[in-house]
Amino acid sequence: MPAAVAVLAIAGAFATTSMQRAEKAKTVALTTGYYFSNGQCNQGPVECSDIPKDEVCRLNIDSGPTIYDRDEDNNCPLPLYRIVDGQ
């Protein structure tokens, strides 16, 4: 009986860890980025993340204009973030 309880406890720990990893994977949100040029929001050839991080997404990775998310009014109010570790 104590051995069965130990096995169930270990199995539960592994299941919990697996579920936490699956939840993190669901939060990945790659978004097509847009940049300002001549007062307009233009689609850039770059995908960024909408998950806040320290580094914003830029057109040329480390340089160039900041990349934004476009809203339904074709405005670009929200900066996007560099993809780090798949997020």
C-alpha positions, 0 to 999 in steps of 0.5 A: 500500500505505501508503495502504491501511494508513492507511485501515485505521488510521483506520477502526479508530480510528472503530470503536473510538470507536463501540464505546466509546460503545455500551458507555457507553449499555448502562450506563444503568440507570434504576430506579423509586425508593422512599422511606421513610414511616411505616417502610415503603418506598413507591414514588415517582413518580420514576425514578433511576439506580443508577450512583453519582454525587455527588448522590442522587436525591430525591423532589422533585428537589432536596429531599425524602426520599432515594430508594432501590432496593428489595430482594426483602425489600421493604427499601430499603437502597441509595440511588439517584442523580440522573439526569445526562446520561441516566445 
